[in-house]
Amino acid sequence: MAEPGNAAIPVLLAKLLIRQGRHPDAHAVLAALPPALRTRREIRRLYTHLELIMTARDGGNAGNAGAVPGATARDGGNAGAAVGSTESARADAGPAPDEHAARFALGARCVVADDYATALGHFAELDRRAPGYRDGLAHEALLLVMDLLGPDDEQVRRYRRSLFEH
């Protein structure tokens, strides 16, 4: 018997598709969820994770859609393809304040390259300058990276304090 309020199976399917590199299919599964389910923390985190992978893979070119899953059609591919190095992300002077998609893409590439300090900086700055960017996706990405690093990390403590300042 179907349980419309139970997102366990679609979430597991989306996770499997992400692991297989079938990102557009995972995106479609999340987009098919009822709106009330898409706001759940676990699903927002999974969606944020998927957006980071896809944005890093696409070099930021496909990251301009709204944050609602299913807002864009994307092609398949490997999460590591065309990501670029952390050094190239750092060498870039960073986007101008109004180039939110570019800043998000830089942060995403840094996450994929395990340069969490730089990623935190990009997401925190984007969250500060444009808190509503893609329905709060920068804030979700900031929280996701903070969760990856853990509560005892000095950078996490510093950024957590800055979150409460504004």
GIZI-V629265 format. One record per residue. PHI is phi in degrees with one decimal (NA if undefined). Layout:
BEGIN
phi=PHI
phi=PHI
END
This chain:
BEGIN
phi=NA
phi=-72.5
phi=-121.5
phi=-59.1
phi=-88.1
phi=-99.9
phi=-97.2
phi=-57.7
phi=-68.3
phi=-61.0
phi=-65.8
phi=-62.5
phi=-62.4
phi=-60.9
phi=-62.1
phi=-62.1
phi=-62.7
phi=-63.1
phi=-61.4
phi=-82.9
phi=79.6
phi=-95.2
phi=-62.2
phi=-62.3
phi=-67.3
phi=-63.3
phi=-60.1
phi=-65.0
phi=-62.6
phi=-66.5
phi=-67.3
phi=-78.1
phi=-68.0
phi=-60.2
phi=-52.5
phi=-63.5
phi=-77.5
phi=-65.0
phi=-88.2
phi=-65.9
phi=-54.9
phi=-60.2
phi=-74.6
phi=-61.7
phi=-65.2
phi=-63.3
phi=-62.8
phi=-61.7
phi=-57.7
phi=-62.1
phi=-63.1
phi=-62.6
phi=-61.0
phi=-67.1
phi=-67.0
phi=-63.7
phi=-64.6
phi=-84.1
phi=69.1
phi=88.1
phi=-72.6
phi=-107.0
phi=-92.3
phi=-101.6
phi=-76.0
phi=-66.5
phi=-79.9
phi=-77.8
phi=-53.5
phi=90.3
phi=-71.3
phi=-136.2
phi=-95.6
phi=-129.7
phi=-90.8
phi=-75.3
phi=150.4
phi=-89.5
phi=-61.4
phi=-89.4
phi=-71.9
phi=53.8
phi=-80.4
phi=87.6
phi=-89.0
phi=-62.8
phi=-59.8
phi=-68.5
phi=-67.1
phi=-73.2
phi=-63.6
phi=-64.2
phi=-65.1
phi=93.5
phi=-75.5
phi=-64.4
phi=-52.2
phi=-88.0
phi=-96.7
phi=-64.7
phi=-62.2
phi=-66.7
phi=-65.2
phi=-62.5
phi=-62.1
phi=-60.9
phi=-61.1
phi=-63.0
phi=-63.3
phi=-66.5
phi=-61.7
phi=-63.0
phi=-87.6
phi=63.6
phi=-99.5
phi=-69.6
phi=-61.0
phi=-67.6
phi=-60.3
phi=-57.6
phi=-61.7
phi=-65.7
phi=-68.2
phi=-65.3
phi=-65.5
phi=-64.1
phi=-63.8
phi=-69.9
phi=-79.3
phi=-142.0
phi=-59.1
phi=-93.5
phi=-54.1
phi=47.9
phi=58.2
phi=82.5
phi=-62.4
phi=-64.3
phi=-64.4
phi=-61.6
phi=-65.4
phi=-59.6
phi=-65.0
phi=-63.0
phi=-66.4
phi=-62.4
phi=-64.5
phi=-61.4
phi=-78.6
phi=93.4
phi=-69.9
phi=-87.8
phi=-69.4
phi=-60.5
phi=-63.4
phi=-62.6
phi=-61.0
phi=-65.2
phi=-70.2
phi=-61.8
phi=-60.8
phi=-67.2
phi=-64.3
phi=-82.5
phi=-78.1
phi=-130.3
END
